[in-house]
Amino acid sequence: MRAQQITDPVAYHGEGPVWSEQWGGLRWVDMLAGDILTLSGDAGDTVTRHHVGSVAAAVRPRRGGGAVIGVERGFALEEPDGSIATLSPVWASTGVRMNEGACDPDGRFYCGSMAYDQTPGAASLYRLDADGRVDVVLDGVTNSNGLDWSPDGSLAYYNDTPTGLVSVFDYDTESGLSGRRTFVRIPGGGQPDGLTVDADGGVWVAVVDQGVIHRYRPDGHLDEVIEVPATKTTACTFGGEHLDRLFITTSQEDVDTDADPLAGALFVAEVGVPGIPTRPFAG
């Protein structure tokens, strides 16, 4: 299967796509520009930008309208009118930034970090509760990346990119994430970036620097590969009227754009299986 281009190369470092009917379709981030991008227009190919800070790491809808956003050193809340309130920084160091996030079945927002110089073990995975409390749920991470839950919410899949592994946790409201173990190792030395889970429990993983998206069955068997005409595939999500279109973001960071001219564009694949509606933040 091969993905089709939707937009021009509009993002330097496109990441974190998410579909929500609440805000009318697809948003994703141009992370290092600090912008949230929205796909709109009659042909569904017009892109608008909203600047939220020096870094826009991840975005998810809020139950009451607006969005929760991972920013450089913590979190921000977008109100329904579009205004942004940045919460107190979670850490002081300017050498570490937020990177990717998602909401759990109970409406808590998780966002993980990475060091700008990718120092091993310098990052963590944080959880923002609806009341504003922030906890560290995983430390010793290098590049905290894709995170999503199984359809029934009992499992969470997670990527720390340099490990080459997709991990799986057990999940419940009281214990949170527990029992970390390996779900799959990306073949051929590939490294996992963003991920999403479909309604059948399949796990779709962007393999960075290989220009592909992998689908793994719940038993870990690789059963689908989507080719993307840009090398640095960063993340994917389900969207569209029936949640059966897989939107794929790409990046120009550390890419020779003369050799890879579509880097930074948005792509889509018609995959024939629906995704799960985006879980919103409860705060």
VENWOJO-V200806 format. One record per residue. N is the residue number from 1. D_CENTER is the distance of its C-alpha to the mean C-alpha in Angstrom with 2 decimals. Layout:
BEGIN
n = {N | N}
d_center = {D_CENTER | D_CENTER}
END
This chain:
BEGIN
n = {1 | 2 | 3 | 4 | 5 | 6 | 7 | 8 | 9 | 10 | 11 | 12 | 13 | 14 | 15 | 16 | 17 | 18 | 19 | 20 | 21 | 22 | 23 | 24 | 25 | 26 | 27 | 28 | 29 | 30 | 31 | 32 | 33 | 34 | 35 | 36 | 37 | 38 | 39 | 40 | 41 | 42 | 43 | 44 | 45 | 46 | 47 | 48 | 49 | 50 | 51 | 52 | 53 | 54 | 55 | 56 | 57 | 58 | 59 | 60 | 61 | 62 | 63 | 64 | 65 | 66 | 67 | 68 | 69 | 70 | 71 | 72 | 73 | 74 | 75 | 76 | 77 | 78 | 79 | 80 | 81 | 82 | 83 | 84 | 85 | 86 | 87 | 88 | 89 | 90 | 91 | 92 | 93 | 94 | 95 | 96 | 97 | 98 | 99 | 100 | 101 | 102 | 103 | 104 | 105 | 106 | 107 | 108 | 109 | 110 | 111 | 112 | 113 | 114 | 115 | 116 | 117 | 118 | 119 | 120 | 121 | 122 | 123 | 124 | 125 | 126 | 127 | 128 | 129 | 130 | 131 | 132 | 133 | 134 | 135 | 136 | 137 | 138 | 139 | 140 | 141 | 142 | 143 | 144 | 145 | 146 | 147 | 148 | 149 | 150 | 151 | 152 | 153 | 154 | 155 | 156 | 157 | 158 | 159 | 160 | 161 | 162 | 163 | 164 | 165 | 166 | 167 | 168 | 169 | 170 | 171 | 172 | 173 | 174 | 175 | 176 | 177 | 178 | 179 | 180 | 181 | 182 | 183 | 184 | 185 | 186 | 187 | 188 | 189 | 190 | 191 | 192 | 193 | 194 | 195 | 196 | 197 | 198 | 199 | 200 | 201 | 202 | 203 | 204 | 205 | 206 | 207 | 208 | 209 | 210 | 211 | 212 | 213 | 214 | 215 | 216 | 217 | 218 | 219 | 220 | 221 | 222 | 223 | 224 | 225 | 226 | 227 | 228 | 229 | 230 | 231 | 232 | 233 | 234 | 235 | 236 | 237 | 238 | 239 | 240 | 241 | 242 | 243 | 244 | 245 | 246 | 247 | 248 | 249 | 250 | 251 | 252 | 253 | 254 | 255 | 256 | 257 | 258 | 259 | 260 | 261 | 262 | 263 | 264 | 265 | 266 | 267 | 268 | 269 | 270 | 271 | 272 | 273 | 274 | 275 | 276 | 277 | 278 | 279 | 280 | 281 | 282 | 283}
d_center = {21.80 | 20.80 | 18.20 | 19.77 | 19.17 | 18.66 | 18.74 | 20.40 | 18.60 | 17.59 | 14.92 | 15.78 | 12.30 | 10.01 | 6.24 | 3.42 | 6.08 | 7.57 | 11.25 | 13.85 | 17.59 | 18.11 | 17.19 | 18.43 | 15.67 | 12.58 | 10.90 | 8.51 | 9.21 | 11.84 | 10.89 | 14.32 | 16.24 | 15.01 | 14.59 | 12.75 | 13.61 | 14.98 | 16.33 | 19.87 | 23.45 | 25.92 | 24.57 | 20.90 | 20.55 | 21.13 | 18.54 | 19.11 | 17.83 | 17.85 | 18.16 | 17.07 | 17.91 | 17.96 | 14.21 | 11.47 | 8.51 | 6.46 | 8.38 | 9.61 | 13.20 | 16.14 | 18.81 | 21.47 | 19.89 | 17.88 | 14.51 | 13.26 | 11.66 | 10.85 | 13.53 | 15.25 | 17.05 | 15.94 | 15.22 | 16.51 | 17.46 | 17.97 | 21.11 | 21.97 | 24.11 | 21.31 | 22.63 | 20.45 | 21.55 | 20.16 | 20.79 | 22.68 | 21.04 | 19.99 | 21.51 | 24.04 | 23.24 | 22.23 | 21.25 | 17.93 | 14.86 | 11.65 | 8.55 | 5.26 | 5.81 | 6.91 | 10.58 | 13.19 | 16.02 | 18.15 | 16.11 | 15.23 | 12.11 | 10.80 | 9.44 | 10.39 | 12.37 | 14.04 | 17.46 | 17.96 | 20.38 | 18.24 | 21.07 | 20.75 | 20.30 | 19.94 | 16.59 | 15.74 | 13.40 | 14.53 | 14.99 | 16.13 | 18.68 | 20.05 | 23.10 | 21.35 | 21.88 | 19.50 | 19.74 | 18.67 | 17.70 | 17.29 | 18.87 | 19.94 | 16.46 | 16.20 | 12.61 | 10.30 | 7.05 | 5.36 | 6.94 | 8.63 | 12.33 | 15.21 | 17.00 | 19.62 | 17.40 | 19.46 | 17.00 | 13.61 | 11.96 | 10.56 | 10.43 | 12.50 | 12.52 | 16.27 | 17.53 | 16.82 | 16.25 | 13.99 | 15.36 | 16.17 | 17.44 | 19.79 | 18.92 | 21.32 | 21.76 | 24.34 | 23.20 | 19.44 | 18.00 | 20.91 | 22.33 | 19.74 | 20.64 | 19.63 | 18.31 | 18.51 | 19.14 | 17.81 | 21.16 | 22.80 | 21.25 | 17.79 | 14.78 | 11.45 | 8.20 | 4.94 | 6.53 | 7.87 | 11.46 | 14.33 | 17.43 | 19.45 | 17.29 | 16.20 | 13.12 | 11.51 | 10.29 | 9.86 | 12.85 | 12.82 | 16.29 | 17.53 | 16.50 | 15.68 | 13.45 | 15.07 | 15.71 | 17.25 | 19.57 | 19.68 | 22.47 | 20.38 | 22.20 | 20.57 | 21.67 | 19.83 | 18.79 | 17.60 | 18.87 | 17.23 | 19.76 | 17.79 | 17.50 | 14.31 | 11.63 | 8.19 | 5.71 | 7.12 | 7.94 | 11.51 | 13.65 | 17.25 | 20.30 | 20.17 | 16.42 | 17.49 | 16.01 | 12.98 | 11.38 | 10.28 | 9.48 | 11.73 | 13.16 | 16.75 | 16.52 | 19.39 | 20.06 | 23.55 | 23.03 | 26.62 | 25.98 | 22.49 | 23.05 | 20.08 | 17.50 | 15.28 | 15.92 | 13.91 | 14.96 | 15.48 | 17.06 | 19.36 | 18.69 | 21.21 | 19.33 | 17.60 | 14.35 | 14.25 | 14.37 | 11.57 | 12.76 | 13.82 | 14.69 | 18.39 | 19.44}
END
